[in-house]
């Protein structure tokens, strides 16, 4: 008796079906070769074999690329404002990786800060996270440098580890404990199962080869802020396409715009990016019109400013910004290449 | 005297969905300046009578104003909380939302979210000599504070106001300038960059005139607002006059969307103009101001 549970891979389909009674279940899915989280339609658990990580991070389930904030309507009395209908059904995300689960904890800080963001937090409070340990990290992953172990997480409700034909289940939260208390196919794990899980986690940790030096990063970044020459060279090949920020699990910048036809309209928010010059453009001034200033902003926001505001680095080393960059821009090179402390 | 970090003075009033605007009606429009980049002051009141009674704000705070269907933009509240009949904001016609605002007439309905941000630290200004330095529409946020000070005149010592604009016809709030000019408890200095036949007053850029007026830094606080270029050239003059970075207060403007520290774009270093400002001491922003503002 280890106090931990396990479930055989063959029972996952039944488990997901059971959970679908109560939740809208999301699982890794592939469409036109793009891995995303999609609604579980039943039957297909093939993702258990191919899944490494989704291209779009789980943040999209809480902070969608485009979202209606409210609608408005004009009549003789003036404008009337109405909130969109909310989806009361709870969502369950199956298979979230430790890097992406940590990213949600980081996003929580911004969306709870000062004024609470009702759109993000209502979805966040209505969601259960089932983590799945990552055993096959990419070359571009560097989560271990950010204090994350690819197959361990306490940022989820339940954490699953692949131990061959079965998953070891760790109950992280009370919500998680309740979730599997009544689930069918769940067995008690043995000490041998737990030993196997430990081996798997350690092996996975060792596979993360890419590293950044985070220990004195703050001290190195501060004096480098005005090193224009360094940032110009670092930014040289960037295309300002913004894909690094859209796919980043901790990037949260957004735009707000109105759409209106005749007397009816909506206020919409959509993802935005510090990579775009228009992002900071004012009619008569633009503080970041040069590309190197925008590249510098992305690096500093994650590694200097966010830690100053919230005490954590706003990066989980998921590697998406490196994998998906059309010109192989690599944030770890920009960080590791910083001039040494004087 | 020392004004430490004033950002923690921000207040966050949490009431429901912070993104939902109140509706308000424009009651009066004043043409401040004319031409391609005209400036207008809008007087408005909330439609909801209860809110009209309960609404409070402090000098220096701003709000997100919207023209439904066009979008939102941030402007400071340019009236003083000591004068509660209505609220005011001033708009330079230059972009999408400001053009839409200028197309509105009296009676039109706008959206309003706020007040947001911190405010001028009145308690620290009390008992001090105040030096106001403003350029163009940058007088708008300072105007809220100036009226606040004048309405409680005995709480403050000397008041100097140095205000300038590109040309005589670009001067805003001329009705206030006249009143302050006649007010014997206020030293009002108005200047223009380029004069015309109508102008008999001072000519010269604001930082240069500030240097000529040379207010003492003793027990004084300078409050500065204007176009970024004016702000950049004013701080060194104040330093020369003996003001330390903590005796210099400014209120900044950046592109904003949310107004509440989330959408990301208005940062100066780790500070968000909306969340940690818009009122800052020069000491707070000194290391970033040369390169990002």
Contacts between the chains, C-beta under 8 A, distances in Angstrom:
chain1	res1	chain2	res2	distance
A	69	B	19	5.3
A	70	B	17	8.0
A	70	B	19	7.4
A	70	B	20	6.1
A	72	B	68	5.2
A	72	B	69	7.9
A	74	B	68	7.1
A	78	B	23	6.0
A	78	B	47	6.7
A	78	B	109	4.8
A	79	B	23	5.4
A	79	B	68	5.5
A	79	B	109	5.5
A	79	B	111	7.4
A	81	B	20	6.0
A	81	B	21	7.1
A	81	B	23	7.6
A	83	B	17	6.9
A	83	B	20	7.5
A	110	B	261	7.6
A	110	B	262	5.9
A	111	B	262	6.8
A	113	B	261	6.0
A	113	B	262	7.6
A	113	B	275	7.6
A	114	B	10	7.5
A	114	B	12	4.9
A	114	B	260	5.9
A	114	B	261	5.0
A	114	B	275	5.6
A	115	B	12	5.6
A	115	B	14	6.3
A	115	B	18	4.4
A	115	B	260	4.4
A	115	B	261	7.5
A	115	B	262	7.9
A	116	B	14	6.6
A	116	B	18	7.3
A	117	B	18	7.7
A	117	B	262	6.1
A	118	B	16	7.7
A	118	B	17	4.9
A	118	B	18	7.4
A	118	B	19	7.6
A	119	B	19	7.8
A	225	B	287	7.7
A	225	B	288	7.7
A	225	B	291	7.4
A	226	B	290	7.9
A	226	B	291	6.0
A	252	B	262	7.0
A	252	B	264	6.8
A	253	B	263	6.0
A	253	B	264	3.5
A	253	B	265	6.7
A	254	B	257	6.9
A	254	B	258	7.4
A	254	B	262	7.4
A	254	B	263	5.1
A	254	B	264	7.4
A	255	B	257	5.8
A	255	B	263	7.1
A	256	B	19	8.0
A	256	B	71	7.2
A	256	B	72	6.2
A	256	B	257	4.7
A	256	B	258	6.8
A	256	B	263	7.1
A	257	B	71	5.9
A	258	B	66	7.4
A	258	B	68	6.6
A	258	B	69	5.1
A	258	B	70	5.9
A	258	B	71	4.9
A	258	B	72	7.9
A	259	B	69	7.7
A	260	B	68	6.8
A	260	B	69	3.0
A	260	B	70	7.9
A	265	B	68	6.4
A	265	B	69	4.9
A	267	B	19	7.7
A	267	B	66	8.0
A	267	B	72	8.0
A	272	B	257	7.7
A	272	B	263	7.1
A	272	B	264	7.3
A	272	B	265	7.5
A	274	B	264	6.6
A	274	B	265	7.3
A	279	B	255	7.5
A	279	B	265	5.4
A	280	B	254	7.1
A	280	B	255	5.3
A	280	B	265	5.2
A	280	B	266	8.0
A	281	B	255	6.2
A	282	B	95	7.9
A	282	B	253	7.4
A	282	B	254	7.0
A	282	B	255	5.0
A	283	B	94	3.8
A	283	B	95	4.7
A	283	B	98	7.8
A	284	B	94	6.9
A	284	B	227	7.2
A	285	B	227	7.9
A	285	B	228	5.6
A	287	B	254	7.3
A	287	B	292	4.9
A	287	B	293	5.9
A	288	B	292	7.3
A	293	B	291	7.7
A	293	B	292	7.2
A	297	B	267	7.8
A	300	B	269	7.9
A	301	B	264	7.7
A	301	B	267	7.4
A	304	B	270	7.0
A	305	B	267	6.7
A	305	B	269	6.4
A	305	B	270	3.9
A	306	B	270	8.0
A	308	B	270	3.9
A	309	B	270	5.7
